[in-house]
Amino acid sequence: MRLRRKWGPPAALFGLAWLGFFIHACAAGRPFEDPAKIGDIAAAPRIQVALSKGLRVESASFAVRGPYAINTDRGVAESGDRLDARVSWDGGLRINDRRFTDPVVRVTCARDGDLEVAGTRYHGDLLVIVDEDRQTRAPRITLVNEVDLELYLKGVVGKEMSLSVGVEALKAQVVAARTYAMYEARHRTLRTLKGEKFDLYDDERSQVYGGMERETDHARKLVDDTRGMFVVWNARLFKTFYSSTCGGSTERARSILGGEAEDIPPLGGTACPYCEGSKHFRWTESFPKADVARKLFPDRPQARVRQVRVSKMLPRGHASEVAVLLDGSLREVPLEANAEFRRRIDPRRIKSTLWEKVDDAGDTITITGRGWGHGAGLCQVGAYRMADLGKSAGEILEFYYPTARVQKLY
């Protein structure tokens, strides 16, 4: 009795709460497991990549240049020696003259690489998925390439970097791309946060993937030589961001990319002395204020921009917020520098948010900045230079992702 009185009601409540949690966890099934933990990674998985030319379209075409099978959950629905197909929505999923009631149809090839979409060949299978337009909710079709991770990387390296640069820089790119893809697939990021039905986009929204378009003997060797190698921190994978040219310093990823990035030491940013001299290291672009107003405020055709200034800046120099003052208003409109300002105006011309100055003169706004890309993680041009100086892929990766290391998992 004395013991019970000594601990008192708070302990009893704690005990009941813990018991409730335990019962809930047991009833819910297996306890939570961190998908980033590397312990059970023993082989390359198959990943699903949306093909941008077939992303939520009314119709699309594809071909199989050899024996094929069309599969549903009930088994093989059709097979043959060659297929030229038109897929569309007609009250249901239709492939040529055949209608399917299934939300997903899988097309397999007897010979790897016989799949062709929009003139590009791909390894693996094609998933034809019933999707919907994000605004109207009208039925759409999405084409997804399901492919072995290592084969996927052979279609990434030559699209993300020039295959003529230093081998160690390219190996670093492959390892970073492998880690990024595995992290996204295991975390199901696009599925849970954006409601997508696949793991990765095939463009800059994830990583640029071109199927077999730039898959050369050199690209294949780069991937094979680094097979199963990942960037690891604290026995975990993390999202290994990278961009073209950092402009002299990479930034803390969480500050640049928000909740998309973990706030961990490897993504904390680092000074980079290696990319100076790049054609993207420093740039200047001018924009008429009328164009700026039209792109920033498309729902306000009468809006006229009077002034633009950087209102918030990150420690390493990137703008995080832009304040826009409109004619006839006393209150500035705050805009997030990357998503709401740079990307709306022209992300190809405003290459980054690392701005040295914003000149507001008359009817024109002129931005002088450094770098190309978001500026978090690995600097690709910096990696070129480090390779030229004799640095290994591991040294490059461990420089741009401080405190992380490269580890072979399979």
C-alpha positions as CSV (number, residue, x, y, z in Angstrom):
1,M,0.0,0.0,0.0
2,R,2.8,2.4,0.9
3,L,4.4,1.8,-2.5
4,R,1.1,2.6,-4.3
5,R,0.6,5.8,-2.4
6,K,4.3,6.9,-2.9
7,W,4.0,6.9,-6.8
8,G,0.5,8.4,-6.7
9,P,-2.1,9.1,-9.5
10,P,0.4,10.4,-12.2
11,A,2.1,7.0,-12.3
12,A,-1.2,5.2,-12.5
13,L,-2.2,7.4,-15.4
14,F,1.1,6.8,-17.1
15,G,0.7,3.1,-16.6
16,L,-2.8,3.1,-18.1
17,A,-1.6,5.3,-21.1
18,W,1.3,2.9,-21.7
19,L,-1.0,-0.1,-21.5
20,G,-3.4,1.6,-24.0
21,F,-0.5,2.3,-26.4
22,F,0.7,-1.3,-26.1
23,I,-2.8,-2.8,-26.7
24,H,-3.2,-0.4,-29.7
25,A,0.2,-1.3,-31.1
26,C,-0.6,-5.0,-30.8
27,A,-4.1,-4.6,-32.3
28,A,-2.6,-2.6,-35.2
29,G,-0.1,-5.3,-36.1
30,R,3.6,-4.9,-36.4
31,P,5.3,-2.0,-34.6
32,F,6.5,0.9,-36.6
33,E,9.7,0.2,-38.6
34,D,11.8,3.1,-40.0
35,P,11.9,2.4,-43.8
36,A,15.2,4.3,-44.0
37,K,17.0,1.8,-41.8
38,I,19.5,-0.2,-43.9
39,G,19.3,-3.5,-42.0
40,D,17.1,-5.4,-44.4
41,I,18.4,-4.1,-47.7
42,A,19.9,-7.2,-49.4
43,A,19.1,-6.8,-53.1
44,A,18.0,-4.3,-55.7
45,P,14.2,-3.8,-55.6
46,R,12.0,-3.1,-58.6
47,I,10.8,0.5,-58.6
48,Q,7.9,2.2,-60.4
49,V,8.7,5.3,-62.5
50,A,5.9,7.4,-64.1
51,L,6.7,8.4,-67.7
52,S,6.0,12.1,-68.0
53,K,4.7,11.7,-71.6
54,G,2.1,9.3,-70.3
55,L,1.2,11.0,-67.0
56,R,-2.5,11.5,-66.6
57,V,-3.3,11.6,-70.3
58,E,-6.5,10.9,-72.2
59,S,-4.7,8.4,-74.4
60,A,-1.2,7.2,-75.2
61,S,0.7,4.7,-77.4
62,F,3.3,2.1,-76.7
63,A,4.8,-0.9,-78.4
64,V,6.5,-4.2,-77.6
65,R,9.0,-5.2,-80.3
66,G,8.8,-8.9,-79.6
67,P,6.8,-11.5,-77.6
68,Y,4.5,-9.9,-75.0
69,A,1.8,-10.6,-72.5
70,I,-0.9,-8.4,-71.0
71,N,-1.7,-9.4,-67.4
72,T,-4.4,-8.7,-65.0
73,D,-5.0,-10.0,-61.4
74,R,-6.8,-12.9,-63.0
75,G,-3.8,-14.0,-65.1
76,V,-2.8,-13.5,-68.8
77,A,-5.5,-11.7,-70.8
78,E,-3.6,-11.6,-74.1
79,S,-0.3,-12.6,-75.6
80,G,1.4,-12.4,-78.9
81,D,4.6,-11.9,-80.9
82,R,4.5,-8.1,-81.2
83,L,2.2,-5.3,-80.0
84,D,1.5,-1.8,-81.2
85,A,-1.0,-0.4,-78.8
86,R,-3.2,2.6,-78.2
87,V,-4.4,2.9,-74.7
88,S,-7.3,5.2,-73.7
89,W,-10.3,5.6,-71.4
90,D,-13.7,4.7,-72.9
91,G,-15.9,4.1,-69.9
92,G,-13.1,1.8,-68.8
93,L,-9.5,1.1,-69.6
94,R,-9.1,0.2,-73.3
95,I,-6.0,-1.2,-75.0
96,N,-6.7,-1.3,-78.7
97,D,-10.1,-3.0,-79.1
98,R,-9.9,-4.8,-75.7
99,R,-11.6,-3.3,-72.6
100,F,-10.4,-4.0,-69.1
101,T,-12.2,-3.5,-65.8
102,D,-8.9,-3.6,-63.8
103,P,-7.4,-0.4,-62.3
104,V,-3.9,-1.7,-63.3
105,V,-2.9,-3.7,-66.3
106,R,0.7,-5.0,-66.6
107,V,2.4,-5.5,-70.0
108,T,5.4,-7.8,-69.9
109,C,8.1,-8.5,-72.5
110,A,9.7,-11.9,-73.1
111,R,12.9,-10.1,-74.0
112,D,14.2,-7.3,-71.8
113,G,14.3,-3.9,-73.6
114,D,11.6,-4.6,-76.1
115,L,9.2,-2.1,-74.5
116,E,9.0,1.2,-76.3
117,V,7.1,4.4,-75.3
118,A,7.2,7.6,-77.4
119,G,10.2,6.3,-79.3
120,T,12.2,5.4,-76.2
121,R,13.1,1.9,-75.2
122,Y,12.8,0.7,-71.6
123,H,13.9,-2.2,-69.4
124,G,11.3,-3.9,-67.3
125,D,7.5,-3.9,-67.5
126,L,4.8,-1.3,-68.3
127,L,2.0,-0.7,-65.9
128,V,-1.1,1.0,-67.4
129,I,-2.9,2.6,-64.5
130,V,-6.3,4.2,-64.3
131,D,-5.8,7.7,-62.9
132,E,-7.7,11.0,-62.8
133,D,-7.1,14.6,-63.6
134,R,-6.1,16.5,-60.5
135,Q,-8.5,19.5,-61.1
136,T,-11.5,18.0,-62.9
137,R,-11.3,14.4,-61.5
138,A,-12.0,13.2,-65.0
139,P,-10.6,9.7,-65.8
140,R,-7.1,9.6,-67.1
141,I,-4.4,7.0,-67.9
142,T,-0.9,6.9,-66.5
143,L,2.0,4.9,-67.9
144,V,4.5,3.6,-65.4
145,N,7.8,1.7,-66.0
146,E,8.5,-0.9,-63.4
147,V,12.2,-1.7,-63.5
148,D,15.0,-3.1,-61.4
149,L,16.8,-0.3,-59.5
150,E,20.2,-1.0,-61.0
151,L,18.7,-1.0,-64.6
152,Y,16.9,2.3,-63.7
153,L,20.2,3.9,-62.8
154,K,21.7,3.1,-66.2
155,G,19.0,5.3,-67.6
156,V,19.7,8.1,-65.1
157,V,23.4,8.8,-65.1
158,G,23.6,9.9,-68.7
159,K,20.6,12.2,-68.3
160,E,21.7,13.8,-65.0
161,M,25.4,14.3,-66.0
162,S,27.6,14.3,-69.0
163,L,29.2,10.9,-69.5
164,S,32.4,12.6,-70.7
165,V,33.4,14.0,-67.3
166,G,35.6,12.3,-64.7
167,V,34.7,8.7,-63.8
168,E,34.7,9.3,-60.0
169,A,32.3,12.2,-60.3
170,L,30.0,10.0,-62.3
171,K,30.3,7.2,-59.8
172,A,29.4,9.7,-57.1
173,Q,26.3,10.7,-59.1
174,V,25.2,7.0,-59.5
175,V,25.6,6.4,-55.7
176,A,23.6,9.5,-54.9
177,A,20.9,8.7,-57.4
178,R,20.7,5.1,-56.1
179,T,20.3,6.3,-52.5
180,Y,17.7,8.9,-53.5
181,A,15.6,6.4,-55.5
182,M,15.8,3.7,-52.7
183,Y,14.8,6.3,-50.1
184,E,11.8,7.5,-52.1
185,A,10.6,3.9,-52.9
186,R,10.9,2.7,-49.3
187,H,9.3,5.8,-47.8
188,R,6.5,5.8,-50.5
189,T,6.9,9.6,-50.4
190,L,4.9,10.4,-53.6
191,R,2.2,7.9,-52.7
192,T,1.6,9.2,-49.2
193,L,2.2,12.9,-49.6
194,K,1.0,13.5,-53.2
195,G,-1.4,10.6,-53.7
196,E,0.5,9.2,-56.7
197,K,0.5,5.6,-57.7
198,F,4.2,5.2,-58.3
199,D,7.6,5.8,-56.6
200,L,9.3,8.4,-58.8
201,Y,8.7,10.9,-61.7
202,D,11.1,10.6,-64.7
203,D,12.0,14.3,-64.7
204,E,13.4,17.0,-62.4
205,R,10.6,16.5,-59.8
206,S,12.5,13.3,-58.9
207,Q,15.5,12.4,-61.1
208,V,15.8,12.6,-64.9
209,Y,15.4,9.1,-66.3
210,G,15.5,8.4,-70.0
211,G,15.1,4.6,-70.2
212,M,17.7,3.2,-72.6
213,E,18.1,6.5,-74.5
214,R,21.6,7.3,-73.1
215,E,22.5,3.8,-71.8
216,T,26.0,3.3,-73.1
217,D,28.6,0.7,-72.3
218,H,30.2,3.4,-70.1
219,A,27.0,4.1,-68.3
220,R,26.4,0.4,-67.6
221,K,29.9,0.0,-66.3
222,L,29.5,3.0,-63.9
223,V,26.4,1.4,-62.4
224,D,27.9,-2.1,-62.3
225,D,31.1,-0.9,-60.6
226,T,29.1,0.8,-57.8
227,R,26.4,-1.9,-57.5
228,G,24.7,-1.8,-54.1
229,M,26.6,1.2,-52.8
230,F,24.6,3.9,-50.9
231,V,25.2,7.0,-48.9
232,V,24.4,6.2,-45.3
233,W,24.2,8.2,-42.1
234,N,23.5,6.7,-38.6
235,A,22.7,3.3,-40.3
236,R,20.0,5.0,-42.3
237,L,19.4,6.2,-45.9
238,F,18.5,9.8,-46.4
239,K,17.3,11.8,-49.3
240,T,20.5,12.6,-51.2
241,F,19.5,15.9,-52.9
242,Y,21.8,17.3,-55.6
243,S,21.8,20.1,-58.1
244,S,23.9,21.4,-61.0
245,T,25.9,24.3,-59.5
246,C,25.8,25.4,-55.9
247,G,27.4,28.8,-56.5
248,G,30.0,28.6,-53.8
249,S,28.1,27.0,-50.9
250,T,25.4,24.4,-50.5
251,E,22.5,25.4,-48.1
252,R,20.9,23.6,-45.3
253,A,18.4,21.4,-47.1
254,R,15.5,22.0,-44.7
255,S,15.8,25.7,-45.2
256,I,15.6,25.4,-48.9
257,L,13.2,22.5,-49.4
258,G,11.1,22.6,-46.2
259,G,9.6,19.4,-44.9
260,E,10.8,17.5,-47.9
261,A,14.3,17.4,-46.3
262,E,15.4,15.9,-43.0
263,D,17.2,18.3,-40.7
264,I,20.4,16.1,-40.3
265,P,24.1,16.9,-40.5
266,P,24.7,15.4,-44.0
267,L,22.1,17.9,-45.3
268,G,23.4,20.9,-43.3
269,G,25.2,22.6,-46.1
270,T,28.9,23.2,-46.8
271,A,31.2,25.7,-48.4
272,C,32.1,24.6,-51.9
273,P,35.3,26.0,-53.5
274,Y,35.0,23.8,-56.6
275,C,32.3,25.1,-58.9
276,E,33.6,28.6,-59.5
277,G,34.4,28.9,-63.2
278,S,31.2,27.2,-64.3
279,K,29.1,29.1,-66.8
280,H,26.3,28.9,-64.3
281,F,28.4,30.2,-61.4
282,R,27.2,33.8,-61.9
283,W,24.3,35.0,-64.0
284,T,22.1,38.1,-64.6
285,E,18.6,38.1,-65.9
286,S,16.1,41.0,-66.5
287,F,12.3,40.8,-66.5
288,P,9.7,43.4,-67.4
289,K,7.5,44.2,-64.4
290,A,4.4,43.5,-66.5
291,D,5.5,39.9,-67.1
292,V,6.4,39.5,-63.4
293,A,2.9,40.7,-62.4
294,R,1.2,38.4,-64.9
295,K,3.1,35.3,-63.8
296,L,2.9,36.0,-60.0
297,F,-0.8,37.1,-60.0
298,P,-2.5,35.4,-62.9
299,D,-5.9,35.8,-61.2
300,R,-5.4,39.6,-60.9
301,P,-5.1,41.0,-64.4
302,Q,-5.0,44.6,-63.2
303,A,-2.1,44.1,-60.8
304,R,1.0,46.2,-61.5
305,V,4.3,45.6,-59.7
306,R,5.9,48.6,-58.1
307,Q,8.8,47.1,-56.2
308,V,10.4,43.7,-55.5
309,R,12.9,43.1,-52.7
310,V,14.4,40.2,-50.7
311,S,12.7,40.2,-47.3
312,K,14.3,37.1,-45.8
313,M,17.7,35.5,-46.5
314,L,19.2,32.2,-45.3
315,P,22.6,32.0,-43.5
316,R,24.5,31.0,-46.6
317,G,23.0,33.6,-48.8
318,H,19.9,32.1,-50.5
319,A,16.8,34.2,-50.6
320,S,13.9,32.5,-48.7
321,E,11.2,35.2,-49.0
322,V,10.5,37.9,-51.6
323,A,8.3,40.9,-50.8
324,V,6.3,42.3,-53.8
325,L,4.6,45.8,-53.5
326,L,1.8,46.4,-56.0
327,D,0.6,49.8,-57.2
328,G,-2.2,51.2,-55.1
329,S,-1.3,49.1,-52.1
330,L,0.6,49.9,-48.9
331,R,1.1,46.3,-47.9
332,E,3.7,44.0,-49.5
333,V,2.8,40.5,-50.7
334,P,5.3,38.0,-49.2
335,L,6.2,35.1,-51.5
336,E,8.3,32.0,-50.9
337,A,11.5,32.7,-53.0
338,N,11.7,29.4,-54.8
339,A,8.3,27.9,-55.3
340,E,6.2,31.1,-55.4
341,F,8.6,33.5,-57.1
342,R,11.4,31.7,-59.0
343,R,9.3,28.9,-60.3
344,R,6.4,31.0,-61.3
345,I,8.5,33.5,-63.3
346,D,11.0,31.3,-65.0
347,P,13.2,28.7,-63.2
348,R,15.3,28.3,-66.3
349,R,16.4,31.9,-66.3
350,I,16.3,32.5,-62.5
351,K,18.6,29.6,-62.0
352,S,18.7,29.6,-58.2
353,T,17.7,31.7,-55.2
354,L,21.3,32.5,-54.3
355,W,20.9,36.2,-55.3
356,E,23.6,38.8,-55.0
357,K,21.3,41.7,-55.7
358,V,17.8,42.5,-57.1
359,D,17.8,45.8,-59.0
360,D,14.4,47.4,-59.4
361,A,14.6,50.2,-62.0
362,G,11.7,51.7,-63.9
363,D,9.7,49.0,-65.7
364,T,12.3,46.2,-65.2
365,I,13.6,44.0,-62.5
366,T,17.1,42.6,-62.8
367,I,18.4,39.7,-60.7
368,T,22.1,38.9,-60.4
369,G,22.7,35.5,-58.8
370,R,25.0,32.5,-58.5
371,G,24.5,28.8,-59.2
372,W,21.8,26.6,-60.9
373,G,19.4,24.5,-58.9
374,H,18.1,24.4,-55.4
375,G,21.6,24.4,-53.9
376,A,21.1,21.5,-51.4
377,G,23.3,18.4,-51.2
378,L,25.8,17.4,-53.9
379,C,27.0,20.1,-56.4
380,Q,27.5,18.3,-59.7
381,V,29.9,20.8,-61.2
382,G,31.9,20.7,-58.0
383,A,32.0,16.9,-58.2
384,Y,33.5,17.3,-61.7
385,R,36.3,19.5,-60.4
386,M,36.9,17.3,-57.4
387,A,37.3,14.3,-59.7
388,D,39.7,16.2,-61.8
389,L,41.8,16.9,-58.7
390,G,42.0,13.2,-58.0
391,K,39.3,12.8,-55.4
392,S,37.4,9.4,-55.3
393,A,33.6,9.0,-55.5
394,G,33.6,8.3,-51.8
395,E,35.5,11.5,-50.9
396,I,33.2,13.5,-53.1
397,L,30.1,12.2,-51.5
398,E,31.4,12.5,-48.0
399,F,32.4,16.1,-48.7
400,Y,29.0,17.2,-49.9
401,Y,27.1,15.0,-47.3
402,P,29.2,15.7,-44.2
403,T,29.4,12.9,-41.5
404,A,27.8,10.4,-43.9
405,R,29.7,7.5,-45.5
406,V,29.4,5.2,-48.5
407,Q,28.5,1.7,-47.7
408,K,27.9,-1.4,-49.9
409,L,24.6,-3.0,-48.9
410,Y,24.3,-5.8,-51.6
